[in-house]
Amino acid sequence: MTVNFSLSLPWAVSASLGLALLFVGSLYLWPQKYPRNHPTCVKQRMISAVIVTIIAPLYLLLFSSPSPKHHVLSWIGFTHPLTALPPLFITVLLFIGPLYQAVVTGEGILSNYDSYSDILLTRNLIVAPITEENSFQELF
């Protein structure tokens, strides 16, 4: 399926703002019975973030029209497997300093997470980075 995104500046800003509000708003849909780091609250918010991550490309299709120029996967960052290497390399360079410092000082990479439960570790190291990168980097 190929799509074309030809939006005026106000529509593009409105669509981006709508996507951001959809992502952030989904985190607050659940009743706030527990504190932010309570396992139940963490699970609910992870479910919301994953659902919005799945819905976000469909949201983009609302603002698209058929076009032979671009494939829908190219608009969400999947053009060719090798196109993921430069951003991956830059991310590694960005985090190599703090990781090196943690190893040299003997802190260890996960020493801050000793008191955390597994669900918090999953949220902080897996779900949050993937869903945020998808929603705020690839789709904008």
C-alpha positions, 0 to 999 in steps of 0.5 A: 500500500502506498500513501502520500502525505501532502498536508498544509502546515496547520494540518501537519501541526494539528495531526502531530499534536493530536498524536502526542495527545493520544499517546500522553492521554492514553496514560491517564485513561485508567482510574488513578487508584494507585501511585505511579510506580505501583505494579497495577498502575504500571501494567495499565499504562504499559497496555495503554502505550502499546495500544497507542503504538499499534494505533498510531500508524493507522492514525497517520493513514487518516491524513494520507492519500494513495500515491505511487511514490511512497510506501506506507512503511517508509513513512514509519521508518521501515524503508530498508533494513540497513537504514536502521544502522546509522540511528542505532550507531548514533544511539550507541555513541550517545550512551557509551559514555554513561555506560563506560562511567558506570563500569569504571566506577564499579556501579554496574549498569543495573545498580539503580534498579536493585530495589525495583520490581521486574515490572518497573525494569520492563517499563523503564528499559523496554516498553517506554523507550520502544513506544516513545521512540515509535510515537515521537520519532518515527511517526512525527 
